[in-house]
Amino acid sequence: MGKIKLILGIGCLAACSILPASAETEAITVTAFVENQVCMGGDFVQVTYSATAQSDSHPVGFRWDFRNDGKFDTALSTDPSATRIFPDETVVTTRVGALNKAGQRAQDTITFSTLRCE
């Protein structure tokens, strides 16, 4: 026999905690990292990022905010990699956002220095 979720007004009695495990909230975490940096001739570096996600629900989509300004620069994609060109010898902070099929969200930021190119 199924278990019953009891909701009263704004709160929930102890019966709320007897939901089956399958009804619990999905969990997601994401970790960003720099996969590679390549000098592009002159004073520019091509940076390749990647991310890993741990999620109870799949698929997971990724979006990248290369300037960490609160606005994602890429569309949602199941590809966890992204590439961007920056000036050499620059400190960069980039944010990745992840979204799973259950609608759960996670974010991570990474700060690093680009290569010195000659």
C-alpha positions in Angstrom: 0.0 0.0 0.0 1.3 3.5 -0.9 2.4 6.0 1.7 0.5 9.3 2.1 1.9 12.8 2.2 0.0 15.0 4.6 0.1 18.7 4.1 -1.6 21.1 6.4 -1.9 24.8 5.5 1.6 26.2 5.3 3.4 23.4 7.1 3.7 19.6 7.1 3.4 17.2 9.9 5.8 14.4 10.6 3.9 12.3 8.0 5.8 14.2 5.3 9.0 12.4 6.1 7.4 9.0 5.3 7.6 9.5 1.5 9.2 6.6 -0.4 12.9 7.2 -1.4 11.9 7.6 -5.1 9.9 10.8 -4.2 12.9 12.5 -2.6 14.5 15.5 -4.3 17.1 14.8 -7.0 20.7 15.9 -6.3 23.2 17.5 -8.6 26.8 18.8 -8.2 29.1 20.2 -10.9 32.9 20.7 -11.0 34.6 22.9 -13.7 38.2 22.6 -14.7 40.6 23.9 -17.4 41.3 21.0 -19.8 43.9 22.8 -22.0 45.5 26.1 -22.9 47.2 26.8 -26.2 49.0 30.0 -27.4 47.3 31.3 -30.6 50.2 33.3 -31.9 50.7 36.8 -30.5 49.2 37.5 -27.1 46.1 35.2 -27.1 45.4 31.9 -25.5 42.7 29.4 -26.4 41.3 27.9 -23.3 39.4 24.6 -23.3 37.1 24.0 -20.3 35.3 20.9 -19.2 33.0 20.0 -16.4 31.9 16.9 -14.6 28.4 16.4 -13.0 27.2 14.0 -10.4 23.4 13.7 -10.8 20.6 11.4 -9.8 18.8 12.4 -13.0 20.1 12.4 -16.6 20.7 14.0 -19.0 22.6 17.0 -17.6 23.0 20.2 -19.5 25.8 22.7 -19.1 26.1 26.5 -19.7 29.2 28.6 -19.4 29.7 32.2 -18.2 33.2 33.0 -19.4 33.4 36.5 -17.7 31.6 35.4 -14.5 29.3 38.4 -14.9 26.0 36.5 -14.2 25.1 36.0 -17.8 25.7 32.7 -19.5 27.6 33.0 -22.8 26.6 29.6 -24.2 23.3 27.8 -24.7 22.4 24.8 -22.6 24.2 21.7 -24.0 24.8 18.1 -22.9 28.4 18.7 -24.1 30.4 19.6 -20.9 33.3 21.2 -22.9 33.6 24.8 -24.1 36.4 26.8 -25.7 37.1 30.5 -25.4 40.0 32.8 -26.4 41.6 35.2 -23.8 44.6 37.6 -23.7 47.7 35.9 -22.4 48.8 36.4 -18.8 45.3 37.2 -17.6 43.5 36.1 -14.5 40.2 34.7 -15.5 37.2 33.6 -13.5 34.6 31.4 -15.3 31.4 29.9 -14.0 29.6 26.7 -15.2 26.0 26.0 -14.6 24.4 22.5 -14.8 20.8 21.6 -15.0 19.5 18.0 -14.8 16.3 16.5 -16.2 14.6 16.9 -12.8 15.2 20.6 -12.9 17.9 20.7 -10.2 20.6 23.3 -10.7 24.3 23.5 -9.6 27.1 25.9 -10.3 30.9 26.0 -9.9 33.5 28.7 -10.6 37.1 28.4 -11.5 39.8 31.1 -11.4 43.1 30.6 -13.2 45.9 32.5 -15.1 46.2 32.1 -18.8 49.6 31.1 -20.3 52.3 33.6 -21.2 52.7 33.5 -25.0 55.7 34.8 -26.9 
